[in-house]
Amino acid sequence: SPPPLAALSQVLRLERSRRTGIVFPLQKLARYLAPGADTARFGLFQPDLAALQRAEALFRSGRDHAIDYVSSAVRMDHAPPPALPEVCFIGRSNVGKSSLIRALFSLSPEVEVRVSKTPGHTKKMNFFKVGKYFTLVDMPGYGYRAPQDFVEMVEAYLQERRNLKRTFLLVDGVVGLQKTDDIAVEMLEEFGIPYVMVLTKIDRASRGLLLKNVLKIQEFVKEKTQGCFPQLFLVSSLEFSGVHLLRCFVAHVTGNLPTLEAS
C-alpha cells in the first residue's frame, strides 16, 4: 500500500498548518522572512484543490491508465519515439533523484524505480510512460561517479528531444548549489531549455539553513538565469512535502491541466 501522506486525501485530514507545510512548503517558509521581504516568487504556481486532485489522478495507475517503465538508453538512437510531451529530471549524483521519482509514483507501487545506496548508480536515461499523457525521464547523475559520456549523452538529449517540455534540475536543499550544478545550468541556458529548480531533502535541513539556501538560489535564478522558472520547488521524498505540488506542475507543463491553462 502507498506510504502515509502519498495521497492528497490523507494530507487533507491533517490540521491546516501541517497541511499547508506539506502541500506548499515554500509558502510556509515565507512566513519566517523578515517583514517587507519580497515574496512574489514564493507563490507563482499555486493551483487549487481540483487541479491538485486531477494531477494526482494522472500519477495513479488504473485499468485504463497504465504507468510503465518503458526502456533505458545510453544513446539517443536507443530512446523511445518522442510521441508524448516529456519532462526530465537531472541532478548531481546522490541528490535524491530516484527517491523523488519513486515518491511521485508512490500511488502506483508496481512502477519500479530503482533507488541505489551507491551514488552515481543511474548510468542510463530511464523512460517512464504515464498513460497516454506524458513521459518522465530519469537522467544519469553528474559529478561524483558520473558516466564518462555524461555530457555527450545529456547534451544530445537536450538538443534533440523536441517533445521535451520542462527539465527539473534537482539541487540538494542541505548544501545548496554546488560547482558541479553549474555544468547543468550552463547547458540548459546555452540550449534555451526551460527548466525549474527543485530543492530536495528539505526534511534534513534546519529551517534557518533552508531559508538561507532558498534566498541564495532565488537570487541566483533572478540574476544569472533566463530559462529558469522564477519559483523554486521544495520537496521531501520522505515526508511527501512538495510532492503533490510537483505532480501538479508536471501535469501543468505537459498540458494536462486544461482548467489551469485557461485561468
Long-range contacts (C-beta under 8 A, 24 or more apart in sequence): 1-109, 2-106, 2-107, 2-109, 3-106, 3-240, 5-239, 5-240, 6-103, 6-106, 6-107, 6-240, 6-243, 7-56, 7-107, 8-52, 8-53, 8-56, 8-244, 11-240, 11-244, 21-241, 22-239, 22-240, 22-241, 22-242, 22-244, 23-52, 23-242, 23-244, 23-245, 24-242, 24-245, 25-202, 25-234, 25-235, 25-236, 25-241, 25-242, 26-214, 26-231, 26-232, 26-233, 26-234, 26-242, 29-207, 29-210, 29-211, 29-214, 29-234, 32-207, 32-211, 33-211, 41-218, 41-222, 41-230, 41-231, 41-232, 42-231, 43-231, 44-229, 44-230, 44-231, 45-229, 45-231, 45-245, 45-248, 45-249, 45-252, 47-245, 47-248, 47-252, 47-257, 47-260, 50-259, 51-248, 51-251, 51-252, 51-257, 51-259, 51-260, 52-244, 52-245, 52-247, 52-248, 54-251, 54-256, 54-257, 54-259, 55-244, 55-247, 55-248, 55-250, 55-251, 55-252, 55-256, 55-257, 56-107, 56-244, 56-247, 58-130, 58-131, 58-133, 58-134, 58-247, 58-251, 58-256, 59-104, 59-105, 59-107, 59-108, 59-130, 59-247, 60-107, 60-108, 61-107, 61-108, 61-110, 61-111, 61-131, 65-131, 66-129, 66-131, 67-105, 67-108, 67-110, 67-111, 67-128, 67-129, 67-130, 67-131, 68-111, 68-128, 68-129, 69-111, 69-112, 69-113, 69-126, 69-127, 69-128, 70-127, 70-128, 70-129, 70-135, 71-126, 71-127, 72-124, 72-125, 72-126, 72-127, 73-124, 73-125, 73-127, 74-123, 74-124, 74-125, 74-147, 74-149, 74-153, 75-153, 75-156, 76-156, 76-157, 76-160, 76-161, 79-125, 79-127, 79-157, 79-161, 80-127, 80-129, 80-135, 82-161, 82-162, 82-163, 83-163, 84-129, 84-132, 84-133, 84-134, 84-135, 84-163, 84-254, 85-133, 85-134, 85-135, 85-163, 85-165, 85-253, 85-254, 85-255, 85-256, 86-134, 86-135, 86-136, 86-137, 86-161, 86-163, 86-164, 86-165, 86-254, 87-134, 87-135, 87-136, 87-137, 87-164, 87-165, 87-166, 87-167, 87-168, 87-250, 87-253, 87-254, 88-125, 88-136, 88-137, 88-138, 88-139, 88-157, 88-161, 88-164, 88-167, 88-168, 89-136, 89-137, 89-138, 89-139, 89-167, 89-168, 89-170, 90-139, 90-142, 90-154, 90-167, 90-168, 90-169, 90-170, 90-184, 91-141, 91-142, 91-169, 91-170, 91-171, 91-181, 91-184, 91-200, 92-141, 92-142, 92-143, 92-144, 92-170, 92-171, 92-172, 92-178, 92-180, 92-181, 93-119, 93-120, 93-141, 93-142, 93-143, 93-144, 93-145, 93-146, 94-119, 94-120, 94-141, 94-144, 94-172, 95-141, 95-170, 95-171, 95-172, 95-200, 95-201, 96-170, 96-172, 96-200, 96-201, 96-237, 97-122, 97-138, 97-139, 97-141, 97-170, 97-200, 98-122, 98-138, 99-200, 99-237, 100-170, 100-198, 100-200, 100-235, 100-237, 100-243, 100-246, 101-128, 101-136, 101-138, 102-237, 103-235, 103-237, 103-240, 103-243, 104-136, 104-243, 104-246, 104-247, 104-250, 106-240, 106-243, 113-138, 118-145, 119-144, 119-145, 120-144, 120-145, 120-146, 120-147, 123-147, 125-153, 125-157, 133-251, 133-254, 133-256, 134-165, 134-250, 134-251, 134-254, 134-256, 135-163, 136-250, 142-180, 142-183, 142-184, 143-178, 143-180, 151-183, 151-187, 154-184, 154-187, 155-187, 155-191, 158-187, 158-188, 158-191, 158-193, 159-191, 164-193, 165-194, 165-253, 165-254, 165-255, 166-194, 166-195, 166-196, 166-229, 166-250, 166-253, 166-254, 167-193, 167-194, 167-195, 167-196, 168-195, 168-196, 168-198, 168-233, 168-246, 169-195, 169-196, 169-197, 169-198, 169-228, 170-197, 170-198, 170-200, 171-197, 171-198, 171-199, 171-200, 171-217, 172-199, 172-200, 172-201, 173-199, 173-200, 173-201, 173-202, 173-204, 173-205, 173-210, 173-213, 173-234, 174-201, 174-204, 174-205, 174-209, 174-213, 175-213, 176-213, 176-216, 176-217, 177-216, 177-217, 177-220, 185-224, 185-225, 185-228, 188-227, 188-228, 189-225, 189-226, 189-227, 192-227, 193-227, 194-227, 194-229, 195-227, 195-228, 195-229, 196-228, 196-229, 196-231, 196-232, 196-233, 196-249, 197-221, 197-228, 197-229, 197-232, 197-233, 198-232, 198-233, 198-234, 198-235, 198-246, 199-232, 199-233, 199-234, 199-235, 200-235, 200-236, 200-237, 201-236, 201-237, 202-234, 202-235, 202-236, 202-241, 202-242, 203-236, 203-238, 203-239, 203-241, 210-234
